[in-house]
Amino acid sequence: MDIHTSIPSQETSDEVLIQQFKSGSSEAFNQLYHRHINSVYKRVRYVVPESEVEDVTQEVFIAALKSLHSFRGDAQFSTWLRTLTNHKVAEFYRKRSRKQEPPLSPLEDAFGQMEGSTSRMMEERIYIQKALSQLPENYQEVILLRFAEALQFNEIAEMMNQNIEATKSLFRRAIAALKTQLDQ
């Protein structure tokens, strides 16, 4: 038995890990999880209240585990996972609105979430989340790809099937729109 095919390494591609998972390797999913947890967590953290970030992130990976057997590879795994993350975030807000919970008061939420952060920083994050949620989806996406996932413009352009100049222009418009929302 070749040890390189049975034990996933950091060098193993997502596609190979997915095939290993489909063949029964739970370690392959663990490798995918550890490889992508930070980017999923950061993306969720930009758009969900701090108290819910871990739960929503966990729901993303539970959904990924349940549906990975049906992953066909039409897109890169990271793109599929990003789409799944967006769906779980949308589901979080749908459930929340169905419960008809009152919107969180930014100041109250900031004071309730002082774990390792100053209340001022938490308040600013909440205002940014709220402003970001008011933007068109393509603006939100380009901002999240740039800041939450720390992608370069050429990587974002490739993901969005645009040339680099169009991507930079979209980013500038998105930042200007975010600034306008924050000024309000």
Order of alpha helices (4+ residues) and beta strands (2+ residues): alpha-alpha-alpha-alpha-alpha-alpha-alpha-alpha-alpha-alpha
